[in-house]
C-alpha cells in the first residue's frame, strides 16, 4: 500500500505531438511554446517584449 502512494507522485514525460510547431520570440529568438496558431498576441516570458505576429514570423527558419 505504501508503494501506491509513491507511484501517485510520479510525473510521466509529455509526448511531443509531431503536428505541433515550435514558436520563437521574434525579439530574443528563444522558444515561446509549441502548438498550432495562426496569430499570437502576448508578451514574451523571456524578454518581456510584446509579440503581435503571424505564424510565419514566429517559426524559426
Residue pairs with C-beta under 8 A, 6 or more apart in sequence:
16 34
17 34
19 36
20 34
20 35
20 36
21 34
21 35
21 36
21 55
21 59
22 31
22 33
22 34
22 59
22 60
23 31
23 32
23 33
23 34
23 35
23 37
23 40
23 55
23 58
23 59
24 30
24 31
24 32
24 58
24 59
24 60
25 31
25 32
25 44
25 46
25 47
25 49
25 51
26 51
26 53
26 57
26 58
27 44
27 47
27 49
27 51
28 44
28 46
28 47
28 49
29 60
30 44
30 46
30 47
32 40
32 42
32 44
32 45
32 46
32 51
32 58
37 55
37 58
38 54
38 55
39 53
39 54
39 55
40 51
40 52
40 53
40 55
40 58
41 50
41 51
41 52
42 50
42 51
43 49
43 50
43 51
44 51
51 58
